[in-house]
Amino acid sequence: MVKPARAHTRFEKARIIGARALQISMGAPLFVTEDELRDKYIRELVQLYGVDDAKEKVVLDPMKIATLEYEQNKIPIDVDPHFKEE
């Protein structure tokens, strides 16, 4: 995704992340690495699996993966706002 010309509204953001999460849940390739996911969500992995096992586990939640992709501007989805010309 190219950096948008303007900031997305909360509704656009939710739509983009939701659509990408659905794609991920259906088996689409990821645009972030496992290491990036592990670094972002290490605290949750430690809580779930403990300190030793957290380094080997990966994040499987499509919403978290899509959110990280959105934050890094890696999602190939954008909205086309219809501007009203006066």
CORLIN-V205581 format. One record per residue. N is the residue number from 0. PHI is phi in radians with two decimals (NA if undefined). OMEGA is omega in whole degrees, 0 to 359 (999 if undefined). Layout:
# CORLIN-V205581
N_PHI_OMEGA, N_PHI_OMEGA
This chain:
# CORLIN-V205581
0_NA_174, 1_-1.38_179, 2_-0.99_185, 3_-1.13_180, 4_-1.16_177, 5_-2.40_179, 6_-1.16_177, 7_-1.27_172, 8_-1.29_179, 9_-1.11_180, 10_-1.28_177, 11_-1.14_179, 12_-1.05_180, 13_-1.09_180, 14_-1.16_180, 15_-1.15_181, 16_-1.14_179, 17_-1.11_179, 18_-1.15_180, 19_-1.20_178, 20_-1.08_177, 21_-1.10_177, 22_-1.04_181, 23_-1.10_181, 24_-1.15_179, 25_-1.60_174, 26_1.81_179, 27_-1.16_178, 28_-1.15_181, 29_-1.57_177, 30_-1.85_173, 31_-2.19_181, 32_-1.53_177, 33_-1.09_179, 34_-1.15_177, 35_-1.12_178, 36_-1.14_181, 37_-1.10_180, 38_-1.13_182, 39_-1.19_187, 40_-1.97_183, 41_-1.09_181, 42_-1.11_179, 43_-1.20_179, 44_-1.14_178, 45_-1.13_179, 46_-1.11_182, 47_-1.35_191, 48_-2.05_183, 49_1.64_186, 50_-1.12_184, 51_-1.19_184, 52_-1.38_183, 53_-1.11_181, 54_-1.28_182, 55_-1.83_183, 56_-1.46_178, 57_-2.17_178, 58_-1.43_182, 59_-1.93_183, 60_-1.30_182, 61_-1.04_179, 62_-1.16_179, 63_-1.20_179, 64_-1.13_180, 65_-1.12_179, 66_-1.12_178, 67_-1.15_177, 68_-1.08_178, 69_-1.11_181, 70_-1.08_181, 71_-1.65_180, 72_0.96_181, 73_-1.92_181, 74_-1.45_180, 75_-1.46_180, 76_-2.24_174, 77_-2.53_179, 78_-1.71_178, 79_-1.95_182, 80_-1.21_177, 81_-1.65_180, 82_-1.44_178, 83_-1.54_179, 84_-1.52_181, 85_-1.87_999
